[in-house]
Amino acid sequence: MEVRVDNSRVIYHRYGKGEPMLLVHGITTYSFIWDNLIQGLSSRYDVVVPDLLGCGESDFDAEDLSPGAQAGMLVGLMDKLEIESAHMVTHDIGGAVGQIMAVSNPGRVRDLVMINTVGYDYWPVQPIVTFRVPILRQLAMAVMNKKLLRKVVERGVYHKDRVTEALMDDFYRPLEKPEGRQGFLKLAGSLDKMQLMDIKDEIHDLSMNVMIVRGDADPYLPPEISERLHANIRGSRLERIETGGHFLQLDEPDWLVGLIMDFCREKPWRGARVHREFGDEDYRTISPGL
């Protein structure tokens, strides 16, 4: 399905009935990354899964692809779909989009889940940094093929056998077209960590429930991001799993579905929250097989 938001074509998918839930992907992926969670989540929620601008099948030539602009697009999408507020589940740079939305439009976000999220000024990281240098990114994209992309994906997945040819077809599909490659390059160049640094104090005092989820085998984003967010966002919940890489949706989809559904059933925050100092061990670590 598609809608026009501020003259940009936005592709989205919608499943199930119930309270609205918005799934927001990160860079190098698009809406397909949530496929293994859809059946479980849509059994209880009205699940909306968009392609961010510059990704998947949404417009590649939007003027601004920064996290702040993507947050504005999602608000516009919700308006088009007549969704007043939604549970927001995010991944990677989608977490930046979620943080900005939660601060700038708190009434639209019922609660916020951030999976292997970016945060503060710890990002962008390699290999995305390469794509931000004009000469290097043109060279990198010139030689980028499915074999090289597979190395990036395999590094970010704990269960290597999950990286199949069919999965790589999904990852690579937008990059088959020149406009898809240009959209990816533009998105990589639009990642502005200062947009999160500008709201770092406001993000600490969110009025909605917040859960941070960390796959401890993530090689791309350091654990300090999740730990610092948890320490500073009052009343937040941090969940960790050893058998999850960066693409946690591929490694542990059933665990994620259960975790998200449990979290979204929690009552909204009421009253004072206890501030946790950085380094507090108030989280659960899930071991393999548990």
N, C-alpha and C positions, 0 to 999 in steps of 0.2 A: 504494500500500500504506500501511497505517497501523498504529501501535502506540500504546499508552498509556505515557507516561513521567511518573511522579509525578502521575498524574491528568490530564495534559494529552495531547490528541490530537496526534500528530506524524505528518505525511505525509512519505513518502520514496519514492524511486524507486531501482531497483537494476538494474544491467546488467553482463553479462560475468562472467568467471571469472578467478581468479588472486589475487594479493595484494590485500587490501582497500585501497580508496582512498575517502576521504571528501571530497566537494566542498561547501564552505560559502560561501554567497552573502553579500551585504551588504544594506544598506538600499536601498529603492526597488525591489528585485528579489526574486526567490525562485528556486526550483530551475530554472526555465526558462532562466535566464541561461547555464547550462552546456550547453544543447542542442547547440551546434555542436562541442563537445569530446567528447561522449559516444561517438560511433562510434569515434574514434581511441583514446581511453583504455580503453574496454571491450574492445578487442581483446587487451589484456594484463592488465587489472586487474578486480577485483570492485568496481565503482564504485557507491557509495551516495550519493545526492543528496537530502538532506532540505530541507524548508521550515523555517526557523527559526520559533520561536514568535512569533506576531504577523504572520507573513508567509505568502503563498501560501494554502495550504489547512490549515495547522496551526492550532491553537487561537489565537484572538485575545485571549482573556480570562485567560491565565495571569497569576498574581499578579506575577511578576518577569520582565521581558524584558531585563534588563541583560546585557552580554557574559558576565559570570560565571555567570549563571543559564543562559544559552544553552550555555555550555561544560558545565555539569552535565547539561543535557538531552542533549547529544551523547554524553557518557559513558554515560548511561542507555540511549540508543538503541543504542550499541555492545553493551551488555550484553544487551539484548533480542535483538539479531541474532547474538549469540555471536561478536563480533569482539573479539579480544584487543587488537590494535593495528592501526593503519592509516596509510597515507600520507595526509597532510592537506594539501589544496589549498584556499586561502581567498582571499576578495576583500573589499575595503572593510572594513566592521565585522566581517566574518567573520575578518579578520586579527586583530582584538582577541580574538575567541573562540579562535582558534588559539593566540595567545600565552599566554592564560590556561590553556588545556588543556596546552600544552607545559610550563608551569611547575608546574601543580598535579597533572597526571597524565602525567608524561613517559613512563611505560611504555606508554601507549596511543597515543603519536604516534611513528611510525617516522621520519618526517622531515616538515618543514614548508615549504610553499610559500605565500608571501604576495604576492598580486597587487594593486597599487595599494591598499595596506593603510593603515589608520589606524595611529597609533602615538604614544606619549608623550602630550603634552598639546596636540598640534597640531589637535585635533578636538574636538567636531564643527565643521563648516564650513558656510557657506551652500551650498544653501538649507536644510539641515537645522536650522541654528540657529533659523530662523524658527519651525519647528514645535515648538520647545522652550518658547516663550513662550506661555502659555495663551491669551491673547486673540488673538495673531497666528496661532497654529496653527489655532484654530477658524475664523478668517476665511479663512486660506489654504485649508483643506480645504473650506470652503463654496463657494469659487469654483474649486477644482481640477477640471479636466476633462481630457479626453484631449489637447486642443489645447495646454493649458499644460504638461502632463506631457511632451508631445512636445518642447517647447523645452528642458526639462531634459535629456531623453535625447539630443537632437541635439547639445547643447553638450558632452556627455560622450562623443561618438563621433567619431573622426577621419574615417572613411569615411561621409559623410552619407547616401549612397545606401543604406546598410544599414538605415536607419530607415524601415521600411515600415509600412503599415497593419496587417499581420499581426503585426509585432513590437510595435507600440503596443497592439494588442489584448491581447497577453501581459502587457505592463507594467501595463496599466490594470485587468486582470480583477479582482484583489482589491479595488480601490478602487470597484468598481461597487456593492458592498454596504456598508451603514452600518457593520456590524461590522468589515469590512475597513479602512475609513477610521479607525475608532476604534483598531484594532490598530496601524495605522501610526503614529498620533499617540502611542500609548502607547510604542511602540518608540522613536520619536524622543526622547521624554521620558525614556527609561531609559538613554540613552547616557551612561555614566559614565567620563570620561577618567581619573579617579583610580584606577579598577581597573587601568589599565595603568601609571600612575605608581607604584602600590604594588609592582609587580613589575619595575620598570625595571632594577634591578640583577640580579635573577635571570634576566631574559630574556637578559642578556649572556652568560650561562654555560650555555646549553642544551647538552645532551649529544648531540642529534641533528643531522643535517645540516639547514641552513636555506638556502632560496633566496628572494630578494626580487626581484620582477618589477615594473618600472615602465614604464608607457606615458607617454612624455614629453609627450604632448599632453593629459594629464589636467588639466582646468581646476579640479577640485574639491579635490584633495589636493596639497599642495606637495611638491616633490622632496626637501625636507629630511627628510621622514619616512623615505623609503627610504634616503637617504644616511646618515642617523644610525643607523638600524637596522643597516645593513651595516657601518658603522664600528665599532659597539659589540658586535655579535654575533660572537663569535670564530669564524673559519673560514667565515663566511657567504659566499654567492655573490649578486652583484647583476647582473641582466640588464635592459637597457633597450632600448626600441624607439621610434623617432621616429614611426612610423605607428600609434600606439596612443593612444586617449584613456582616459577612466576605465573605460569598459566594454570592456576589452581582449578579452574573450571574443567580442565582436561584431566588433571590428576585425581581429584577427590570430589566429583560432582554430587554424589549422594550425601556425603558429609556436609557439603556446602548447603544443599537444599534443606536438610534438617536444621542446620544452624540458622539459616536465614528465616525459616518459618517459625522457629522457636523465638528468635529475637523479635520478629515483627508482631508477635502476639503479646509481647510485654506491654504493660501499661505505659502511657507517655509519662515523662518525667514530671514530677510534682515536688515542690519544695526544694530545700537546699541540697547541694551535692558536696561531697567531701573531695577536696583537692588532693591529688596524688602527686607526690614529688617525683621527679624523673629518677628512674631506677627502681621504683617500687615493683615488686614481683607479683602484682595482682593480675594474674592471667593464668589460663590453663594451657598446658602443652599436651597435645594428643600424640601418643606414641603409635608406631605402626601396628596395625592389627586391632586397635581399640576403637 
